[in-house]
Amino acid sequence: MSSTTTPTADYAGVPLPEVQIITNRLLSAETTEKVLNALDVISGIRQINMTGESLPKTINSGPGKGLANNHSERRIIHVGGQEVELRYLVGGFYIELEVEDEAELDAKLEEIKAACNSTIEHGYTLQVGRYSKYRPSLHDYRSA
């Protein structure tokens, strides 16, 4: 049984390293924009995924269910010359790096730390590992 969809990137079965940055506090839209712009200038970053508390367009439950959610942090931010709709109060970043060896990884980590130190005011935790899937699993084949 084979899948009809092809992966968006060819990893050749090699997991690329990821940097997990978990902030001590949820970030405002302004701070998130600063962090992303500081990371945008670093070469070797393949992708950045963010996680945090959702800010839906409409209220999902309670007495105001269905009404517009006019949260001040749900807005358009500008990252690298592009407009991005921010739908989260960001609390974590997962940065996938395209590096060849340990020395290059260490150099990129220093650049990422410098960017985070200059933009994240209340501290963060940084770890290196693999936090997202890089190849299909059995669940992907079963749900197709």
C-alpha positions as CSV (number, residue, x, y, z in Angstrom):
1,M,0.0,0.0,0.0
2,S,1.5,3.4,-1.0
3,S,0.5,6.9,-0.4
4,T,-0.4,9.2,-3.3
5,T,1.0,12.3,-1.6
6,T,4.7,13.1,-1.8
7,P,6.5,14.7,1.0
8,T,7.2,18.4,0.7
9,A,10.9,18.0,1.5
10,D,13.3,15.2,0.7
11,Y,15.1,14.3,4.0
12,A,16.7,11.2,2.6
13,G,15.8,9.5,6.0
14,V,18.2,11.8,7.9
15,P,16.6,13.7,10.8
16,L,17.8,17.3,10.8
17,P,18.4,18.8,14.2
18,E,15.8,21.1,15.8
19,V,16.1,23.7,18.4
20,Q,13.3,23.9,21.0
21,I,12.8,27.3,22.6
22,I,10.3,27.5,25.4
23,T,9.7,31.0,26.8
24,N,9.0,31.6,30.5
25,R,6.0,33.7,29.6
26,L,3.6,33.8,26.7
27,L,4.9,36.5,24.2
28,S,3.0,39.5,23.0
29,A,2.5,40.0,19.2
30,E,5.2,42.7,19.3
31,T,7.7,40.5,21.0
32,T,6.9,37.5,18.7
33,E,7.5,39.8,15.7
34,K,10.9,40.9,17.1
35,V,12.0,37.3,17.7
36,L,11.0,36.1,14.3
37,N,12.7,39.0,12.6
38,A,15.9,38.3,14.6
39,L,15.8,34.7,13.6
40,D,15.0,35.5,10.0
41,V,18.5,36.9,9.3
42,I,20.2,33.6,10.5
43,S,21.2,31.4,7.5
44,G,20.7,27.7,7.8
45,I,17.2,27.8,9.3
46,R,15.0,25.5,7.3
47,Q,11.7,26.2,9.1
48,I,10.2,27.7,12.3
49,N,7.1,26.3,13.9
50,M,5.4,28.1,16.8
51,T,3.2,26.8,19.5
52,G,1.1,28.5,22.2
53,E,-2.4,29.5,23.3
54,S,-4.9,29.8,20.5
55,L,-6.6,33.1,19.8
56,P,-9.7,32.0,17.7
57,K,-11.6,34.5,15.5
58,T,-14.8,33.7,17.3
59,I,-15.5,32.7,20.9
60,N,-15.9,29.0,21.1
61,S,-17.8,28.5,24.4
62,G,-19.6,30.4,27.2
63,P,-22.2,33.1,27.0
64,G,-20.4,34.9,24.2
65,K,-20.2,31.8,22.0
66,G,-20.1,32.7,18.3
67,L,-19.3,36.4,18.9
68,A,-16.1,37.9,17.4
69,N,-13.0,37.5,19.6
70,N,-11.6,41.0,19.6
71,H,-8.3,40.1,21.3
72,S,-5.6,42.8,20.9
73,E,-2.9,40.2,20.3
74,R,-4.6,38.6,17.3
75,R,-3.2,40.7,14.5
76,I,-1.0,40.9,11.4
77,I,2.7,41.0,12.1
78,H,5.5,41.7,9.6
79,V,8.3,39.1,9.3
80,G,11.0,39.3,6.7
81,G,8.9,41.6,4.5
82,Q,5.8,39.4,4.6
83,E,2.6,39.8,6.5
84,V,1.7,36.9,8.8
85,E,-1.6,36.5,10.7
86,L,-0.7,35.7,14.3
87,R,-3.3,33.3,15.8
88,Y,-1.4,32.4,19.0
89,L,0.0,33.8,22.1
90,V,3.4,32.2,21.3
91,G,5.1,30.2,24.1
92,G,7.4,28.0,22.1
93,F,9.5,27.9,18.9
94,Y,10.7,24.8,17.1
95,I,13.5,25.7,14.7
96,E,14.7,23.1,12.2
97,L,18.3,23.7,11.1
98,E,20.1,22.6,8.0
99,V,23.7,21.9,9.2
100,E,26.5,19.6,8.1
101,D,28.4,19.0,11.3
102,E,28.6,19.7,15.0
103,A,30.8,22.8,14.6
104,E,28.2,24.4,12.3
105,L,25.4,23.4,14.7
106,D,27.3,25.1,17.6
107,A,27.8,28.3,15.5
108,K,24.0,28.4,14.7
109,L,23.1,27.8,18.3
110,E,25.2,30.8,19.4
111,E,23.5,33.0,16.7
112,I,20.0,31.8,17.9
113,K,21.0,32.4,21.6
114,A,22.1,35.9,20.7
115,A,18.9,36.6,18.9
116,C,16.8,35.3,21.8
117,N,18.8,37.1,24.5
118,S,18.2,40.4,22.7
119,T,14.5,39.9,22.1
120,I,13.0,37.6,24.8
121,E,12.8,39.7,28.0
122,H,11.6,37.2,30.6
123,G,13.9,34.3,29.8
124,Y,13.6,31.0,27.9
125,T,14.8,27.4,27.8
126,L,16.7,26.2,24.8
127,Q,17.3,22.5,23.9
128,V,18.5,20.7,20.8
129,G,17.0,17.5,19.6
130,R,14.3,16.2,17.2
131,Y,10.8,17.3,18.2
132,S,8.7,16.8,15.0
133,K,8.3,13.9,12.5
134,Y,10.6,13.7,9.6
135,R,9.2,10.6,7.9
136,P,5.7,9.0,7.7
137,S,4.6,6.7,10.5
138,L,2.2,3.8,10.5
139,H,-0.6,6.2,11.6
140,D,0.0,8.2,8.3
141,Y,-0.6,5.1,6.2
142,R,-3.6,4.0,8.2
143,S,-5.4,7.3,7.9
144,A,-4.9,7.7,4.1
